């Protein structure tokens, strides 16, 4: 199977909080690995907003813990329905339980770092002033040197290790234990109706890398009952426009909320 690019759409508030934490952690790790201080600092800002429940966001840490519990409950029911796979399922449950216990131990070091580190604070202050590059704090002249201090980055990443491990495990389970459904969006549009008897928390759209490279992007809206899907074409130098022709895609609906 060709590599699929996955687009996640939350169908529950708790899943929305989880996705925000997951994406911030991904961006933080990518910025660190690629040596990109501005990416790293922006990820710090976004993660802080989630963990401190600022700017109208849900408390991200509580959402992750709640989702760990919901996944364990779902896997318990799954083990009862499929005794043949009970042992493997219970191993997954034990992993989630360990992550939950570690998170309840707290991530105080990371929270302190996000709230008190001078460089991160200066970046956040620049964002509040709509000064994205930090000109008012003269950050462009110093950010690479200050960010190059390994202790600053290592302390934060060490403090976030338990959260990162829990989120990575959840992400893998959410994306792997439900099968793909192949669908066709007629003239670039489709409606997905969800089963009333099941509570879905996450909808994932899968497109091939070739489709995304050609500028194909899904525009998703809806709720727990129905989702409206419109594929758009994002071409260089042009406004987004409705994709032409039928669009084959895959969808995965995750019954954990």
C-alpha positions in Angstrom: 0.0 0.0 0.0 1.2 3.5 -0.8 2.1 5.7 2.1 -0.9 7.5 3.4 -1.0 11.1 4.6 -3.4 11.2 7.5 -5.7 14.2 8.4 -7.3 13.9 11.9 -10.7 15.5 12.7 -11.9 15.4 16.3 -15.5 14.4 17.0 -15.3 15.0 20.8 -13.9 17.9 22.9 -11.4 15.5 24.7 -10.0 14.3 21.4 -9.6 17.9 20.3 -7.4 18.6 23.4 -5.4 15.4 22.8 -4.7 16.4 19.2 -3.5 19.9 20.2 -1.0 18.4 22.7 0.1 15.7 20.2 0.7 18.2 17.4 2.6 20.6 19.7 4.9 17.8 20.9 5.5 16.7 17.3 6.4 20.2 16.3 8.7 20.6 19.4 10.6 17.4 18.6 10.9 18.3 14.9 12.2 21.7 15.7 14.8 20.3 18.1 15.9 17.6 15.6 16.2 20.0 12.7 17.9 22.7 14.6 15.1 25.2 14.1 14.8 27.5 17.1 11.7 29.5 15.8 9.8 26.2 15.2 10.8 25.0 18.7 9.8 28.2 20.4 6.4 28.3 18.6 5.8 24.7 19.7 6.6 25.7 23.3 4.1 28.5 23.1 1.4 26.2 21.7 2.1 23.5 24.2 1.9 26.0 27.1 -1.5 27.2 25.9 -2.8 23.6 26.0 -1.2 22.5 29.3 -2.2 25.7 31.1 -5.6 25.8 29.5 -5.1 29.4 28.2 -6.9 31.3 25.4 -10.0 29.2 25.8 -8.4 25.8 25.3 -9.2 22.7 27.3 -6.7 21.4 29.9 -4.6 19.3 27.6 -3.0 17.1 30.3 -6.4 16.2 31.7 -7.7 15.3 28.2 -4.7 13.0 27.6 -5.3 11.2 31.0 -9.0 11.0 30.2 -8.3 9.5 26.8 -5.9 6.9 28.3 -8.8 5.8 30.6 -11.3 5.7 27.8 -9.0 3.6 25.7 -8.4 1.2 28.5 -12.2 0.8 28.9 -12.6 0.2 25.2 -9.9 -2.4 25.1 -11.4 -4.2 28.2 -14.7 -4.5 26.3 -12.8 -5.6 23.2 -11.0 -8.4 25.2 -14.4 -9.7 26.4 -15.7 -9.8 22.8 -12.6 -11.4 21.3 -11.1 -13.8 23.9 -8.7 -15.2 21.3 -6.8 -11.9 21.4 -7.3 -11.2 25.1 -3.6 -11.6 26.0 -2.4 -9.1 23.4 -5.2 -6.7 24.2 -4.4 -6.8 28.0 -0.8 -6.1 27.3 -1.8 -2.9 25.5 -4.0 -2.1 28.5 -1.1 -2.5 30.9 1.0 -0.1 28.8 -1.7 2.5 28.9 -2.1 2.0 32.7 1.6 2.6 33.1 1.4 5.8 31.1 -1.5 7.0 33.2 0.3 6.3 36.4 3.5 8.1 35.2 1.4 11.1 34.2 -0.3 11.3 37.5 3.2 11.5 39.0 3.2 15.0 37.3 5.3 16.9 34.8 6.1 19.8 37.1 9.6 20.3 35.7 8.2 20.9 32.2 5.4 23.1 33.4 7.9 25.2 35.4 10.2 25.5 32.4 7.4 26.6 30.1 6.2 29.3 32.6 9.6 30.7 33.8 12.3 30.2 31.2 13.4 33.7 30.0 13.8 32.8 26.3 10.4 31.1 26.2 8.8 34.0 28.1 10.3 36.5 25.7 8.9 34.6 22.7 5.4 34.4 24.3 5.6 38.1 25.0 6.4 38.8 21.4 3.4 36.8 20.3 1.1 38.8 22.5 2.4 42.0 20.8 1.9 40.3 17.4 5.7 40.5 16.9 6.2 37.0 15.6 10.0 37.3 15.0 10.6 39.0 18.3 11.9 42.3 17.0 10.9 44.2 20.1 13.0 41.9 22.2 15.8 41.8 19.7 15.4 38.1 19.5 16.6 37.7 15.9 20.1 38.7 17.0 20.3 36.3 19.9 17.8 33.5 19.4 20.1 31.0 17.7 22.9 31.5 20.3 20.5 31.3 23.3 18.6 28.4 21.9 21.9 26.6 21.2 22.3 26.1 25.0 21.7 22.3 25.2 20.7 22.5 28.9 17.6 24.6 28.1 16.3 22.2 25.5 17.3 19.0 27.4 15.5 20.1 30.6 12.3 20.7 28.8 12.4 17.5 26.7 13.3 15.4 29.8 10.4 16.9 31.7 8.0 16.1 28.8 9.2 12.5 28.4 6.4 10.8 30.2 3.8 12.9 28.4 5.5 12.3 25.0 5.6 8.5 25.6 1.9 8.5 26.6 0.8 10.5 23.6 2.9 8.4 21.2 1.3 5.2 22.5 -2.2 6.6 22.2 -1.5 8.0 18.7 -0.4 4.5 17.6 -3.4 2.7 19.0 -5.9 5.2 17.7 -4.4 4.9 14.2 -3.9 1.1 14.1 -6.8 -0.9 15.7 -9.5 0.3 13.3 -9.5 -0.7 9.6 -9.6 1.7 6.6 -12.8 2.1 4.5 -12.3 3.0 0.8 -14.6 5.7 -0.4 -15.0 8.0 -3.4 -15.8 11.7 -3.1 -18.1 12.5 -6.1 -17.0 15.8 -7.7 -14.7 16.3 -4.8 -17.4 16.2 -2.1 -18.8 13.5 0.3 -21.0 13.1 3.3 -20.1 10.6 6.0 -22.9 9.5 8.4 -21.8 8.0 11.7 -23.6 5.0 13.3 -25.9 6.2 16.1 -25.2 3.3 18.3 -21.4 3.9 18.4 -19.7 6.9 20.0 -16.9 8.0 17.7 -14.2 10.4 18.9 -11.9 10.7 15.9 -12.2 10.6 12.1 -9.1 10.1 10.0 -8.9 10.8 6.3 -6.2 9.1 4.3 -4.7 10.4 1.1 -1.7 9.1 -0.9 1.5 11.2 -0.8 1.0 11.7 -4.5 -2.4 13.3 -4.0 -1.1 15.7 -1.3 1.9 16.5 -3.4 -0.5 17.5 -6.2 -2.1 20.0 -3.7 -5.2 17.9 -2.6 -6.3 18.8 0.9 -9.5 17.8 2.7 -11.8 20.4 4.2 -13.7 18.7 7.0 -16.7 19.9 9.1 -19.4 18.3 11.1 -20.2 16.6 14.4 -20.7 13.2 15.9 -23.7 12.4 13.7 -22.5 13.5 10.3 -19.3 14.9 8.6 -19.2 16.9 5.5 -16.0 16.5 3.4 -14.9 18.7 0.5 -11.6 18.3 -1.2 -9.7 21.4 -2.2 -6.9 22.0 -4.5 -4.0 24.1 -3.1 -1.8 25.1 -6.0 1.2 27.4 -5.7 0.2 31.1 -6.0 -3.5 30.3 -6.3 -6.4 30.5 -3.9 -7.9 27.3 -2.6 -10.6 25.9 -4.9 -12.9 22.9 -5.1 -11.1 19.9 -6.5 -12.2 18.8 -9.9 -13.4 15.2 -10.6 -14.0 12.3 -8.3 -11.5 11.8 -5.5 -10.7 8.4 -4.1 -9.7 8.4 -0.4 -9.8 6.3 2.7 -11.5 6.9 6.1 -11.1 5.5 9.6 -13.6 6.2 12.3 -12.2 5.6 15.8 -14.9 4.5 18.4 -13.1 6.1 21.4 -14.1 9.5 22.7 
